[in-house]
Amino acid sequence: MPTEIMPYLAHLSYFGIFLMLALLDVLIPLPEEIILIMVGYTAYFGTLDPALTILVAITAFLVGDNATFWLSRGGNRLMARFTTKKATPLIERYSGKMRSKAGFTLLIMTFVPSIRFFAPIVAGSVRTPWRVFILFDLLAVALYTSLYLLAGYFFHSQIKGIIQEFELIGHLMIYVLLLVIGIALGLFMKKQERKG
């Protein structure tokens, strides 16, 4: 998966990063953590300034989170699609915690993989005051974004090795596939010769 997305990340502008992260959960079926690490990795080798990339990423998440917060707070039907049977128990579990300890719950939800997206939905649905939401969402998103982007930036050599391993595995899979097709064709042709 990283080898498939790297060519696109290598050509991203700040605006592209903003759009990708603001619309991430809706359009791109990849974990945010992976995308942030890959953007950090790209920043190391590319023309992106790491500090500006972090600011753009934080802004993008805040825009997306605030839109989700206000839509869910208003009971918007667009948010209903995210309250599927699978998501409903999760939302109900965090709703009680959000009512009593909104800030702490927002921080926790941000760092649980695949749960961060639901934090603004839960906060909006239980009518968390916006001042509380924005303060803790800003803190959580700043920590979250910085952590993963800087991990990609500072651990670029390890990530490069992993990407090369994926490429090697991809090449091996092609050779194995060609070998299997060749054997299958050989067996098929022998079978046809026997019939003829």
MDTraj code that builds the backbone (N, CA, C; nanometers):
import mdtraj as md
import numpy as np

residues = "MET PRO THR GLU ILE MET PRO TYR LEU ALA HIS LEU SER TYR PHE GLY ILE PHE LEU MET LEU ALA LEU LEU ASP VAL LEU ILE PRO LEU PRO GLU GLU ILE ILE LEU ILE MET VAL GLY TYR THR ALA TYR PHE GLY THR LEU ASP PRO ALA LEU THR ILE LEU VAL ALA ILE THR ALA PHE LEU VAL GLY ASP ASN ALA THR PHE TRP LEU SER ARG GLY GLY ASN ARG LEU MET ALA ARG PHE THR THR LYS LYS ALA THR PRO LEU ILE GLU ARG TYR SER GLY LYS MET ARG SER LYS ALA GLY PHE THR LEU LEU ILE MET THR PHE VAL PRO SER ILE ARG PHE PHE ALA PRO ILE VAL ALA GLY SER VAL ARG THR PRO TRP ARG VAL PHE ILE LEU PHE ASP LEU LEU ALA VAL ALA LEU TYR THR SER LEU TYR LEU LEU ALA GLY TYR PHE PHE HIS SER GLN ILE LYS GLY ILE ILE GLN GLU PHE GLU LEU ILE GLY HIS LEU MET ILE TYR VAL LEU LEU LEU VAL ILE GLY ILE ALA LEU GLY LEU PHE MET LYS LYS GLN GLU ARG LYS GLY".split()
xyz = np.array([
    [0.0807, -0.1212, 0.0000],
    [0.0000, 0.0000, 0.0000],
    [0.0846, 0.1271, 0.0000],
    [0.1933, 0.1360, 0.0802],
    [0.2745, 0.2565, 0.0754],
    [0.3327, 0.2826, -0.0618],
    [0.3720, 0.1778, -0.1368],
    [0.4313, 0.1997, -0.2682],
    [0.3282, 0.2538, -0.3659],
    [0.2021, 0.2245, -0.3465],
    [0.0982, 0.2749, -0.4357],
    [0.0723, 0.4230, -0.4144],
    [0.0829, 0.4705, -0.2923],
    [0.0478, 0.6095, -0.2628],
    [0.1673, 0.7038, -0.2719],
    [0.2898, 0.6514, -0.2637],
    [0.4083, 0.7371, -0.2634],
    [0.4212, 0.8256, -0.3867],
    [0.3955, 0.7765, -0.5097],
    [0.4082, 0.8666, -0.6250],
    [0.3172, 0.9886, -0.6146],
    [0.1992, 0.9721, -0.5551],
    [0.1077, 1.0849, -0.5396],
    [0.1568, 1.1805, -0.4314],
    [0.2058, 1.1252, -0.3223],
    [0.2537, 1.2098, -0.2125],
    [0.3753, 1.2912, -0.2539],
    [0.4591, 1.2361, -0.3409],
    [0.5810, 1.3053, -0.3818],
    [0.5516, 1.4349, -0.4570],
    [0.4322, 1.4461, -0.5143],
    [0.3974, 1.5648, -0.5921],
    [0.2952, 1.6539, -0.5218],
    [0.2714, 1.6299, -0.3952],
    [0.1712, 1.7087, -0.3240],
    [0.2197, 1.8496, -0.2939],
    [0.1277, 1.9428, -0.3062],
    [0.1525, 2.0795, -0.2619],
    [0.0891, 2.0927, -0.1234],
    [0.1066, 2.2080, -0.0625],
    [0.0427, 2.2310, 0.0674],
    [-0.1094, 2.2263, 0.0532],
    [-0.1602, 2.2813, -0.0565],
    [-0.3041, 2.2784, -0.0810],
    [-0.3527, 2.1347, -0.0987],
    [-0.2726, 2.0532, -0.1696],
    [-0.3078, 1.9116, -0.1878],
    [-0.3114, 1.8372, -0.0557],
    [-0.2138, 1.8660, 0.0311],
    [-0.2114, 1.8043, 0.1639],
    [-0.3334, 1.8474, 0.2428],
    [-0.3670, 1.9760, 0.2364],
    [-0.4845, 2.0276, 0.3059],
    [-0.6107, 1.9545, 0.2605],
    [-0.6324, 1.9464, 0.1292],
    [-0.7523, 1.8791, 0.0780],
    [-0.7561, 1.7321, 0.1159],
    [-0.6421, 1.6649, 0.1013],
    [-0.6371, 1.5222, 0.1321],
    [-0.6716, 1.4965, 0.2785],
    [-0.6151, 1.5744, 0.3696],
    [-0.6384, 1.5506, 0.5122],
    [-0.7757, 1.5983, 0.5573],
    [-0.8261, 1.7062, 0.4992],
    [-0.9584, 1.7558, 0.5375],
    [-1.0676, 1.6579, 0.4956],
    [-1.0449, 1.5870, 0.3845],
    [-1.1454, 1.4939, 0.3323],
    [-1.1074, 1.3482, 0.3531],
    [-1.0042, 1.3245, 0.4336],
    [-0.9434, 1.1923, 0.4464],
    [-1.0414, 1.0807, 0.4800],
    [-1.1170, 1.0954, 0.5858],
    [-1.2025, 0.9858, 0.6314],
    [-1.3161, 0.9558, 0.5352],
    [-1.3563, 1.0567, 0.4603],
    [-1.4701, 1.0389, 0.3711],
    [-1.4285, 0.9754, 0.2392],
    [-1.3130, 1.0157, 0.1861],
    [-1.2756, 0.9748, 0.0512],
    [-1.1665, 0.8697, 0.0418],
    [-1.0738, 0.8678, 0.1370],
    [-0.9577, 0.7798, 0.1248],
    [-0.9646, 0.6688, 0.2288],
    [-0.9754, 0.5439, 0.1848],
    [-0.9895, 0.4339, 0.2810],
    [-0.8565, 0.3876, 0.3400],
    [-0.7761, 0.4815, 0.3874],
    [-0.6496, 0.4492, 0.4521],
    [-0.6466, 0.5114, 0.5905],
    [-0.5820, 0.4473, 0.6852],
    [-0.5708, 0.5082, 0.8182],
    [-0.4950, 0.6411, 0.8122],
    [-0.5431, 0.7395, 0.8869],
    [-0.4804, 0.8717, 0.8900],
    [-0.3344, 0.8632, 0.9323],
    [-0.3056, 0.7734, 1.0248],
    [-0.1690, 0.7609, 1.0758],
    [-0.0710, 0.7278, 0.9633],
    [-0.1110, 0.6372, 0.8753],
    [-0.0248, 0.5974, 0.7633],
    [-0.0028, 0.7164, 0.6702],
    [-0.1103, 0.7881, 0.6385],
    [-0.0989, 0.9038, 0.5494],
    [-0.0070, 1.0090, 0.6098],
    [-0.0234, 1.0389, 0.7392],
    [0.0599, 1.1398, 0.8039],
    [0.2073, 1.0987, 0.8047],
    [0.2346, 0.9728, 0.8324],
    [0.3729, 0.9250, 0.8308],
    [0.4316, 0.9377, 0.6905],
    [0.3530, 0.9022, 0.5889],
    [0.4020, 0.9119, 0.4516],
    [0.4218, 1.0573, 0.4091],
    [0.3362, 1.1476, 0.4554],
    [0.3549, 1.2903, 0.4253],
    [0.4827, 1.3409, 0.4936],
    [0.5060, 1.2989, 0.6174],
    [0.6292, 1.3353, 0.6873],
    [0.7519, 1.2816, 0.6162],
    [0.7434, 1.1588, 0.5696],
    [0.8521, 1.0969, 0.4930],
    [0.8791, 1.1773, 0.3657],
    [0.7720, 1.2148, 0.2961],
    [0.7838, 1.2933, 0.1736],
    [0.8438, 1.4300, 0.2013],
    [0.8071, 1.4904, 0.3147],
    [0.8613, 1.6218, 0.3507],
    [1.0132, 1.6152, 0.3659],
    [1.0634, 1.5046, 0.4146],
    [1.2083, 1.4918, 0.4314],
    [1.2804, 1.4949, 0.2963],
    [1.2249, 1.4254, 0.1973],
    [1.2908, 1.4146, 0.0675],
    [1.2461, 1.5196, -0.0321],
    [1.1361, 1.5869, -0.0036],
    [1.0799, 1.6796, -0.1007],
    [1.1098, 1.8251, -0.0716],
    [1.0245, 1.9076, -0.1269],
    [1.0415, 2.0523, -0.1137],
    [0.9507, 2.1104, -0.0059],
    [0.8894, 2.0267, 0.0722],
    [0.7966, 2.0732, 0.1756],
    [0.8724, 2.1099, 0.3030],
    [0.8342, 2.2216, 0.3619],
    [0.8900, 2.2613, 0.4908],
    [0.8149, 2.1846, 0.6002],
    [0.8854, 2.1128, 0.6879],
    [0.8166, 2.0314, 0.7896],
    [0.7243, 2.1127, 0.8807],
    [0.7689, 2.2299, 0.9258],
    [0.6854, 2.3113, 1.0160],
    [0.5585, 2.3582, 0.9458],
    [0.5722, 2.4031, 0.8213],
    [0.4542, 2.4486, 0.7462],
    [0.3623, 2.3314, 0.7145],
    [0.4212, 2.2153, 0.6864],
    [0.3404, 2.0956, 0.6599],
    [0.2576, 2.0590, 0.7827],
    [0.3176, 2.0681, 0.9014],
    [0.2440, 2.0404, 1.0255],
    [0.1304, 2.1399, 1.0435],
    [0.1562, 2.2688, 1.0188],
    [0.0509, 2.3707, 1.0320],
    [-0.0633, 2.3470, 0.9332],
    [-0.0295, 2.3111, 0.8101],
    [-0.1321, 2.2824, 0.7090],
    [-0.2146, 2.1610, 0.7515],
    [-0.1481, 2.0577, 0.8022],
    [-0.2181, 1.9360, 0.8444],
    [-0.3111, 1.9647, 0.9628],
    [-0.2631, 2.0407, 1.0594],
    [-0.3465, 2.0770, 1.1755],
    [-0.4684, 2.1555, 1.1288],
    [-0.4471, 2.2529, 1.0418],
    [-0.5581, 2.3340, 0.9901],
    [-0.6593, 2.2470, 0.9167],
    [-0.6103, 2.1546, 0.8351],
    [-0.6999, 2.0663, 0.7598],
    [-0.7858, 1.9821, 0.8533],
    [-0.7235, 1.9232, 0.9546],
    [-0.8003, 1.8417, 1.0491],
    [-0.9006, 1.9266, 1.1269],
    [-0.8610, 2.0478, 1.1650],
    [-0.9528, 2.1348, 1.2387],
    [-1.0735, 2.1735, 1.1534],
    [-1.0509, 2.2020, 1.0263],
    [-1.1627, 2.2342, 0.9359],
    [-1.2563, 2.1147, 0.9247],
    [-1.1992, 1.9971, 0.8991],
    [-1.2819, 1.8764, 0.8890],
    [-1.3548, 1.8444, 1.0183],
    [-1.2841, 1.8551, 1.1314],
    [-1.3448, 1.8250, 1.2612],
    [-1.4571, 1.9224, 1.2952],
    [-1.4360, 2.0514, 1.2667],
    [-1.5395, 2.1500, 1.2969],
    [-1.6627, 2.1314, 1.2095],
    [-1.6417, 2.0994, 1.0830],
    [-1.7557, 2.0723, 0.9953],
    [-1.8352, 1.9534, 1.0480],
    [-1.7651, 1.8474, 1.0853],
    [-1.8314, 1.7281, 1.1383],
    [-1.9015, 1.7590, 1.2706],
    [-1.8354, 1.8363, 1.3568],
    [-1.8927, 1.8736, 1.4860],
    [-2.0251, 1.9472, 1.4666],
    [-2.0245, 2.0501, 1.3807],
    [-2.1463, 2.1300, 1.3636],
    [-2.2562, 2.0531, 1.2919],
    [-2.2203, 1.9680, 1.1969],
    [-2.3219, 1.8867, 1.1288],
    [-2.3867, 1.7882, 1.2253],
    [-2.3067, 1.7238, 1.3086],
    [-2.3638, 1.6276, 1.4033],
    [-2.4393, 1.6989, 1.5153],
    [-2.3952, 1.8161, 1.5534],
    [-2.4646, 1.8931, 1.6570],
    [-2.6034, 1.9346, 1.6094],
    [-2.6144, 1.9654, 1.4805],
    [-2.7430, 2.0049, 1.4239],
    [-2.8307, 1.8879, 1.3837],
    [-2.7818, 1.7649, 1.4056],
    [-2.8608, 1.6463, 1.3708],
    [-2.8722, 1.6259, 1.2204],
    [-2.7715, 1.6664, 1.1462],
    [-2.7720, 1.6578, 1.0009],
    [-2.7811, 1.5131, 0.9536],
    [-2.8573, 1.4924, 0.8465],
    [-2.8757, 1.3578, 0.7930],
    [-2.7477, 1.3016, 0.7313],
    [-2.6570, 1.3904, 0.6889],
    [-2.5295, 1.3424, 0.6344],
    [-2.4517, 1.2630, 0.7390],
    [-2.4656, 1.3019, 0.8640],
    [-2.3944, 1.2325, 0.9715],
    [-2.4576, 1.0974, 1.0025],
    [-2.5811, 1.0791, 0.9616],
    [-2.6501, 0.9526, 0.9885],
    [-2.5807, 0.8353, 0.9206],
    [-2.5161, 0.8607, 0.8085],
    [-2.4489, 0.7506, 0.7389],
    [-2.3301, 0.6961, 0.8173],
    [-2.2767, 0.7767, 0.9096],
    [-2.1638, 0.7316, 0.9905],
    [-2.2090, 0.6608, 1.1182],
    [-2.3362, 0.6661, 1.1482],
    [-2.3869, 0.5971, 1.2671],
    [-2.4482, 0.4638, 1.2255],
    [-2.3708, 0.3842, 1.1592],
    [-2.4140, 0.2518, 1.1155],
    [-2.4212, 0.1589, 1.2364],
    [-2.4685, 0.0388, 1.2141],
    [-2.4765, -0.0586, 1.3230],
    [-2.3407, -0.0834, 1.3861],
    [-2.2361, -0.0806, 1.3031],
    [-2.1022, -0.1043, 1.3536],
    [-2.0532, 0.0132, 1.4390],
    [-2.0850, 0.1365, 1.3990],
    [-2.0349, 0.2558, 1.4683],
    [-2.1199, 0.2939, 1.5884],
    [-2.2479, 0.2592, 1.5896],
    [-2.3380, 0.3019, 1.6964],
    [-2.2915, 0.2608, 1.8360],
    [-2.2508, 0.1347, 1.8618],
    [-2.2028, 0.0993, 1.9959],
    [-2.0818, 0.1826, 2.0379],
    [-1.9952, 0.2106, 1.9437],
    [-1.8772, 0.2910, 1.9720],
    [-1.9175, 0.4325, 2.0124],
    [-2.0078, 0.4902, 1.9364],
    [-2.0541, 0.6266, 1.9656],
    [-2.1254, 0.6303, 2.1003],
    [-2.2082, 0.5302, 2.1274],
    [-2.2785, 0.5260, 2.2564],
    [-2.1812, 0.5112, 2.3724],
    [-2.0754, 0.4315, 2.3532],
    [-1.9767, 0.4096, 2.4589],
    [-1.9043, 0.5387, 2.4950],
    [-1.8683, 0.6172, 2.3937],
    [-1.7944, 0.7404, 2.4196],
    [-1.8854, 0.8592, 2.4525],
    [-2.0147, 0.8490, 2.4237],
    [-2.1065, 0.9604, 2.4501],
    [-2.1142, 0.9938, 2.5985],
    [-2.1270, 0.8929, 2.6829],
    [-2.1327, 0.9164, 2.8277],
    [-2.0045, 0.9801, 2.8791],
    [-1.8920, 0.9316, 2.8285],
    [-1.7638, 0.9883, 2.8702],
    [-1.7483, 1.1321, 2.8208],
    [-1.8008, 1.1595, 2.7002],
    [-1.7908, 1.2936, 2.6444],
    [-1.8723, 1.3926, 2.7262],
    [-1.9870, 1.3473, 2.7791],
    [-2.0707, 1.4374, 2.8605],
    [-2.0020, 1.4764, 2.9908],
    [-1.9323, 1.3807, 3.0511],
    [-1.8717, 1.4097, 3.1819],
    [-1.7303, 1.4670, 3.1714],
    [-1.6518, 1.4186, 3.0756],
    [-1.5126, 1.4644, 3.0614],
    [-1.4812, 1.4854, 2.9141],
    [-1.5350, 1.5920, 2.8569],
    [-1.5232, 1.6162, 2.7129],
    [-1.3782, 1.6286, 2.6677],
    [-1.3002, 1.7089, 2.7360],
    [-1.1623, 1.7315, 2.6951],
    [-1.0796, 1.6050, 2.6969],
    [-1.0860, 1.5317, 2.8064],
    [-1.0103, 1.4078, 2.8211],
    [-1.0545, 1.3054, 2.7165],
    [-1.1846, 1.2960, 2.6930],
    [-1.2383, 1.1999, 2.5957],
    [-1.1928, 1.2345, 2.4541],
    [-1.1924, 1.3635, 2.4198],
    [-1.1431, 1.4050, 2.2880],
    [-0.9970, 1.3669, 2.2694],
    [-0.9171, 1.3867, 2.3727],
    [-0.7755, 1.3505, 2.3649],
    [-0.7579, 1.2000, 2.3449],
    [-0.8314, 1.1220, 2.4220],
    [-0.8214, 0.9756, 2.4130],
    [-0.8670, 0.9272, 2.2756],
    [-0.9818, 0.9766, 2.2300],
    [-1.0367, 0.9313, 2.1013],
    [-0.9439, 0.9656, 1.9848],
    [-0.8705, 1.0744, 1.9976],
    [-0.7804, 1.1149, 1.8895],
    [-0.6685, 1.0141, 1.8695],
    [-0.6214, 0.9538, 1.9774],
    [-0.5062, 0.8646, 1.9666],
    [-0.5421, 0.7171, 1.9552],
    [-0.6701, 0.6839, 1.9521],
    [-0.7113, 0.5446, 1.9309],
    [-0.7293, 0.5263, 1.7802],
    [-0.6519, 0.4368, 1.7178],
    [-0.6621, 0.4192, 1.5724],
    [-0.8053, 0.3926, 1.5271],
    [-0.8427, 0.4554, 1.4175],
    [-0.9747, 0.4432, 1.3540],
    [-1.0886, 0.5019, 1.4360],
    [-1.0612, 0.5676, 1.5472],
    [-1.1651, 0.6255, 1.6317],
    [-1.1653, 0.7791, 1.6215],
    [-1.0519, 0.8373, 1.5825],
    [-1.0384, 0.9826, 1.5811],
    [-1.1506, 1.0506, 1.5040],
    [-1.1909, 0.9927, 1.3917],
    [-1.2950, 1.0520, 1.3095],
    [-1.4264, 1.0703, 1.3866],
    [-1.4551, 0.9792, 1.4796],
    [-1.5824, 0.9837, 1.5510],
    [-1.5842, 1.0842, 1.6662],
    [-1.4682, 1.1351, 1.7071],
    [-1.4628, 1.2294, 1.8203],
    [-1.5492, 1.3536, 1.7964],
    [-1.5400, 1.4227, 1.6819],
    [-1.6271, 1.5392, 1.6603],
    [-1.7752, 1.5025, 1.6494],
    [-1.8032, 1.3832, 1.5962],
    [-1.9428, 1.3385, 1.5850],
    [-2.0024, 1.3210, 1.7240],
    [-1.9274, 1.2533, 1.8117],
    [-1.9746, 1.2311, 1.9482],
    [-1.9867, 1.3647, 2.0213],
    [-1.8848, 1.4498, 2.0088],
    [-1.8875, 1.5798, 2.0770],
    [-2.0056, 1.6634, 2.0309],
    [-2.0324, 1.6634, 1.9016],
    [-2.1464, 1.7401, 1.8500],
    [-2.2796, 1.6813, 1.8899],
    [-2.2898, 1.5500, 1.8868],
    [-2.4183, 1.4857, 1.9183],
    [-2.4572, 1.5006, 2.0652],
    [-2.3581, 1.5132, 2.1556],
    [-2.3918, 1.5325, 2.2976],
    [-2.3891, 1.6813, 2.3358],
    [-2.3767, 1.7658, 2.2330],
    [-2.3806, 1.9117, 2.2503],
    [-2.2715, 1.9645, 2.3432],
    [-2.1507, 1.9158, 2.3221],
    [-2.0349, 1.9698, 2.3937],
    [-2.0221, 2.1171, 2.3560],
    [-1.9987, 2.2059, 2.4521],
    [-1.9801, 2.3483, 2.4174],
    [-1.8649, 2.3635, 2.3172],
    [-1.8862, 2.4484, 2.2159],
    [-1.7877, 2.4618, 2.1101],
    [-1.6523, 2.5073, 2.1637],
    [-1.6514, 2.5966, 2.2620],
    [-1.5240, 2.6443, 2.3187],
    [-1.4431, 2.5291, 2.3769],
    [-1.5106, 2.4381, 2.4439],
    [-1.4422, 2.3205, 2.4999],
    [-1.3933, 2.2315, 2.3861],
    [-1.4806, 2.2091, 2.2888],
    [-1.4453, 2.1231, 2.1753],
    [-1.3235, 2.1776, 2.1013],
    [-1.3260, 2.3052, 2.0630],
    [-1.2177, 2.3608, 1.9816],
    [-1.0865, 2.3639, 2.0589],
    [-1.0913, 2.3930, 2.1870],
    [-0.9689, 2.3972, 2.2668],
    [-0.9015, 2.2598, 2.2721],
    [-0.9798, 2.1576, 2.3068],
    [-0.9219, 2.0239, 2.3207],
    [-0.8968, 1.9571, 2.1854],
    [-0.9794, 1.9891, 2.0864],
    [-0.9543, 1.9350, 1.9529],
    [-0.8249, 1.9931, 1.8971],
    [-0.8020, 2.1219, 1.9181],
    [-0.6779, 2.1845, 1.8728],
    [-0.5567, 2.1200, 1.9405],
    [-0.5656, 2.1012, 2.0695],
    [-0.4559, 2.0376, 2.1437],
    [-0.4315, 1.8948, 2.0944],
    [-0.5396, 1.8181, 2.0833],
    [-0.5276, 1.6780, 2.0411],
    [-0.4744, 1.6670, 1.8990],
    [-0.5297, 1.7466, 1.8075],
    [-0.4876, 1.7409, 1.6673],
    [-0.3429, 1.7868, 1.6517],
    [-0.3025, 1.8890, 1.7266],
    [-0.1638, 1.9370, 1.7191],
    [-0.0665, 1.8281, 1.7640],
    [-0.0978, 1.7609, 1.8729],
    [-0.0115, 1.6525, 1.9215],
    [-0.0100, 1.5351, 1.8241],
    [-0.1270, 1.4949, 1.7819],
    [-0.1450, 1.3800, 1.6929],
    [-0.0722, 1.4013, 1.5604],
    [-0.0967, 1.5162, 1.4987],
    [-0.0380, 1.5475, 1.3686],
    [0.1139, 1.5590, 1.3782],
    [0.1605, 1.6315, 1.4778],
    [0.3055, 1.6493, 1.4949],
    [0.3748, 1.5157, 1.5174],
    [0.3159, 1.4321, 1.6014],
    [0.3751, 1.3023, 1.6323],
    [0.3955, 1.2179, 1.5069],
    [0.2906, 1.2025, 1.4266],
    [0.2995, 1.1143, 1.3104],
    [0.3792, 1.1759, 1.1954],
    [0.3640, 1.3057, 1.1713],
    [0.4428, 1.3694, 1.0656],
    [0.5917, 1.3662, 1.0986],
    [0.6252, 1.3971, 1.2239],
    [0.7656, 1.3954, 1.2626],
    [0.8221, 1.2536, 1.2656],
    [0.7385, 1.1556, 1.2953],
    [0.7838, 1.0159, 1.2886],
    [0.8237, 0.9819, 1.1455],
    [0.7421, 1.0216, 1.0491],
    [0.7762, 0.9988, 0.9085],
    [0.9006, 1.0740, 0.8666],
    [0.9150, 1.1945, 0.9195],
    [1.0291, 1.2789, 0.8842],
    [1.1602, 1.2247, 0.9420],
    [1.1602, 1.1936, 1.0706],
    [1.2838, 1.1525, 1.1367],
    [1.3206, 1.0055, 1.1155],
    [1.2212, 0.9222, 1.0858],
    [1.2492, 0.7804, 1.0630],
    [1.2434, 0.7470, 0.9140],
    [1.2804, 0.8427, 0.8301],
    [1.2737, 0.8259, 0.6849],
    [1.3569, 0.7080, 0.6354],
    [1.4725, 0.6847, 0.6950],
    [1.5577, 0.5762, 0.6448],
    [1.4936, 0.4397, 0.6714],
    [1.4304, 0.4236, 0.7871],
    [1.3613, 0.2974, 0.8161],
    [1.2412, 0.2795, 0.7230],
    [1.1695, 0.3889, 0.6986],
    [1.0523, 0.3820, 0.6100],
    [1.0958, 0.3492, 0.4678],
    [1.2072, 0.4091, 0.4257],
    [1.2596, 0.3807, 0.2915],
    [1.2899, 0.2316, 0.2773],
    [1.3467, 0.1713, 0.3820],
    [1.3735, 0.0273, 0.3801],
    [1.2462, -0.0543, 0.3696],
    [1.1426, -0.0126, 0.4423],
    [1.0138, -0.0835, 0.4371],
    [0.9538, -0.0723, 0.2979],
    [0.9603, 0.0471, 0.2383],
    [0.9061, 0.0671, 0.1037],
    [0.9803, -0.0210, 0.0037],
    [1.1118, -0.0288, 0.0176],
    [1.1893, -0.1145, -0.0722],
    [1.1526, -0.2606, -0.0548],
    [1.1233, -0.3013, 0.0696],
    [1.0794, -0.4399, 0.0939],
    [0.9463, -0.4668, 0.0240],
    [0.8527, -0.3687, 0.0341],
    [0.7241, -0.3843, -0.0339],
    [0.7439, -0.3957, -0.1844],
    [0.8346, -0.3144, -0.2400],
    [0.8613, -0.3207, -0.3828],
    [0.9197, -0.4564, -0.4197],
    [1.0117, -0.5065, -0.3381],
    [1.0719, -0.6369, -0.3626],
    [0.9655, -0.7463, -0.3577],
    [0.8788, -0.7399, -0.2576],
    [0.7701, -0.8382, -0.2466],
    [0.6793, -0.8304, -0.3681],
    [0.6506, -0.7067, -0.4125],
    [0.5668, -0.6881, -0.5315],
    [0.6291, -0.7514, -0.6546],
    [0.7608, -0.7326, -0.6723],
    [0.8296, -0.7938, -0.7866],
    [0.8287, -0.9459, -0.7752],
    [0.8520, -0.9980, -0.6559],
    [0.8490, -1.1431, -0.6367],
    [0.7112, -1.2005, -0.6674],
    [0.6058, -1.1280, -0.6275],
    [0.4693, -1.1753, -0.6533],
    [0.4424, -1.1819, -0.8040],
    [0.4947, -1.0854, -0.8777],
    [0.4772, -1.0879, -1.0237],
    [0.5471, -1.2098, -1.0826],
    [0.6700, -1.2376, -1.0365],
    [0.7424, -1.3548, -1.0867],
    [0.6705, -1.4844, -1.0504],
    [0.6207, -1.4928, -0.9289],
    [0.5461, -1.6124, -0.8864],
    [0.4202, -1.6285, -0.9714],
    [0.3498, -1.5184, -0.9940],
    [0.2284, -1.5226, -1.0758],
    [0.2603, -1.5690, -1.2177],
    [0.3669, -1.5144, -1.2766],
    [0.4066, -1.5558, -1.4112],
    [0.4459, -1.7035, -1.4142],
    [0.5146, -1.7482, -1.3109],
    [0.5532, -1.8889, -1.3013],
    [0.4303, -1.9791, -1.2936],
    [0.3346, -1.9416, -1.2114],
    [0.2108, -2.0202, -1.1970],
    [0.1349, -2.0236, -1.3290],
    [0.1264, -1.9082, -1.3963],
    [0.0571, -1.9038, -1.5263],
    [0.1300, -1.9930, -1.6266],
    [0.2642, -1.9862, -1.6257],
    [0.3429, -2.0705, -1.7168],
    [0.3209, -2.2186, -1.6916],
    [0.3224, -2.2603, -1.5656],
    [0.2986, -2.4013, -1.5306],
    [0.1581, -2.4430, -1.5715],
    [0.0589, -2.3558, -1.5433],
    [-0.0799, -2.3875, -1.5795],
    [-0.0954, -2.4020, -1.7303],
    [-0.0322, -2.3114, -1.8057],
    [-0.0397, -2.3212, -1.9519],
    [0.0285, -2.4485, -2.0018],
    [0.1446, -2.4816, -1.9405],
    [0.2153, -2.6037, -1.9786],
    [0.1314, -2.7277, -1.9539],
    [0.0687, -2.7338, -1.8370],
    [-0.0177, -2.8491, -1.8049],
    [-0.1381, -2.8556, -1.8978],
    [-0.1963, -2.7400, -1.9301],
    [-0.3114, -2.7346, -2.0194],
    [-0.2735, -2.7846, -2.1590],
    [-0.1556, -2.7410, -2.2072],
    [-0.1122, -2.7821, -2.3409],
    [-0.0827, -2.9329, -2.3458],
    [-0.0240, -2.9877, -2.2388],
    [0.0021, -3.1319, -2.2338],
    [-0.1292, -3.2101, -2.2342],
    [-0.2268, -3.1569, -2.1620],
    [-0.3575, -3.2207, -2.1554],
    [-0.4217, -3.2198, -2.2921],
    [-0.4077, -3.1097, -2.3661],
    [-0.4665, -3.0998, -2.5014],
    [-0.3972, -3.1953, -2.5974],
    [-0.2641, -3.2117, -2.5804],
    [-0.1880, -3.3048, -2.6663],
    [-0.2358, -3.4476, -2.6452],
    [-0.2619, -3.4856, -2.5206],
    [-0.3079, -3.6213, -2.4912],
    [-0.4449, -3.6485, -2.5530],
    [-0.5303, -3.5438, -2.5499],
    [-0.6639, -3.5599, -2.6074],
    [-0.6559, -3.5731, -2.7577],
    [-0.5608, -3.4997, -2.8186],
    [-0.5496, -3.4968, -2.9658],
    [-0.4744, -3.6112, -3.0178],
])
top = md.Topology()
chain = top.add_chain()
for i, resn in enumerate(residues, 1):
    res = top.add_residue(resn, chain, resSeq=i)
    for name in ("N", "CA", "C"):
        top.add_atom(name, md.element.get_by_symbol(name[0]), res)
traj = md.Trajectory(xyz[None], top)
